C-alpha cells in the first residue's frame, strides 16, 4: 500500500514533467481537442485517490469496492483516449510531439487508477481477509493457460 502511494507520486511527477514539456518554450500550445481526455481522467483518478485514502482511514469496504469498479471506468476512458489520440495524429501529424506527451499523461493517469485499485484491494483484505487480487489473477492465469493450450 505504501508502495502504491509512492508509485502514485511517481506518476504525478511524470504528469507534471509532461505538462512542462507541452507548454514550456513552445510557439503554439496544444489544441483543446488534443487535451480533451486529460481533465475527465484526472478528475476520476483524483477522486479514486481521495476515496481510497478515506476508505483506508475508515476501513470502508464498500467504498473500496466502489474504487475497484471505478478503475474499470478509468481503463475504458484510457482506451477511448488512446483511440482518439491516434485518430488525431493520423489526421494531423504536425503536433505529434504534443500528442505523444498527452499519451504519456493519460497512461500515467491510468496507472494512478491501478494503484488506487491496489490500495482498495488491500483494504478489503485487511477488513474481511479476502484476497480479491489473487482471485482475479488466478482467473487471468487460467485465461492465459487456455490461450497457450489453444496456440499449441
Secondary structure, DSSP 4 states (H G I P E B T S, - for coil): -HHHHHHHHHHHHHHHHHHHHHHTT-SSPPPHHHHHHHHHHHHHHHHHHHHHHHHHHHT-HHHHHHHHHHHHHHHHHHHHHHHHHHHHHHH--TTHHHHHHHHHHHHHHHHHHHHHHHHHHHHHHHHH---HHHHHHHHHHHHHHHHHHHH-
